[in-house]
Amino acid sequence: MLPGGLVVLGIFIITTLELADDFQNALRRLIFSMEKSMSRKRLWNVTEDEVSERVTLHICSSTKKISCRTYDVQDPKSSARPADWKYQSRVSASWLSLDCTVHVNIHIPLSATSVSYTLEKNTKSGLTRWAKQIENGVYLINGQVKGNDCDLLEGQKKSRGNTQATAHSFDVRVLTQLLLNSDHRSTATVQICSGSVNLRGNVKCRAYIHSNRPKVKDAVQAVKRDILNTVADRCEILFEDLLLNEIPEKKNYELPQRVFVPLPGSTVMLCDYKFGDESAEEIRDHFSEMLDHEIQIEDLEIAEEVNTGCAYFSASGTASCTDNITFHITCMTSSVNSEASLTNTSEEQPEQPKKTIGVKIQQNIGVITALAVAVLAAGISFHYFSD
């Protein structure tokens, strides 16, 4: 639900004062489990200068007294440390948004030798390689390349001695590298593939950064993480939907669309995802349940106006997508391979050695032909000298 630039700082609980101590161990386990769950799905790494402390907040239901403690989630042996909880005014309204549209074209081969790898694992591996391109890309903010340590609001108008942005939204464009630098060595790997997964289309991204002396590097980092998160989240939601609903294998799958909704009392917008068959009322009810706030259908903002994805499976090894869609997956598999399915069946596994032997013979057909010609030439030569 959180766009780039926003993270989960902790958890809170409301109980009576007598039960406060009983819940401390449970809160500690929950805070570490939450961080572990989120870090497992990340395509990016946490930097050294980021704050690794997370907060547990206990609110007494009778006296309204607040007790705040922090844990260092990078240290599994971290113990609770007391912290002060203070309120600040206009914090929720002091955010700058960064909007970005990224063209995604990811080709993920499905190896024929990795029988134990499912489609989900192959996709995650391919997204990890693609994440490096996003990390090494060049980011233009309002059409300009700025230094990492520069002020994001540099050049904006000043009012009453404070720097204020004339516009609360920045346009960001991503330029990915086509070629490696001369000091990098490139290696090629040949592998037997049963098919491939293709992610293609335009992804709408949005990130937020606080307006208190924002740096360019922080803004770029927020955009990068939103790009990586939204692509990975859509693929994960699709796989979960296929497993939970036991949808039979077919040629066309839709990836979910991204939906934004404003956070009450703030300029920040939260996000969620919807499939094409889900109605606006269902999404509204989902937001209302999570935010504990009444959401109107008019408040929903669908980032992509068309269906966000499709998946194609072809026995011939080729596939094409001609529909006018924004984001799609193309899968190509052979008829005897089970890697493109979400689970591999035991009946299909014995056929893999036969297929591998046949492929090896095809790959070495040139060597076999050359050897036969050499033997034939040697036989003719011996026959000639014997005569």
Secondary structure by P-SEA (a helix, b strand, c coil): ccccccccccccccccccccccaaaaaaaaaaaaaaaaaaacccccccccccbbbbbbbcccccbbbbbbbccccccccbbbbbbbbbcccccbbbbbbbbbbbbbbbbbbcccccccaaaaaaaaaaaaaaaaaabbbbcccccccccccccccccccccbbbbcccbbbbbbbbbccccccbbbbbbbbbbccbbbbbbbbbbbbbbbcccccaaaaaaaaaaaaaaaaaaaaaaaaaaaaaaccccccbbbbbbbbbbbcccccccccccccccccaaaaaaaaaaaacbbbbccccccccccccbbbbbbcccbbbbccccccbbbbbbcccccccccccccccccaaaaaaaaaaaaaaaaaaaaaaaaaaaaaaaaaaaac
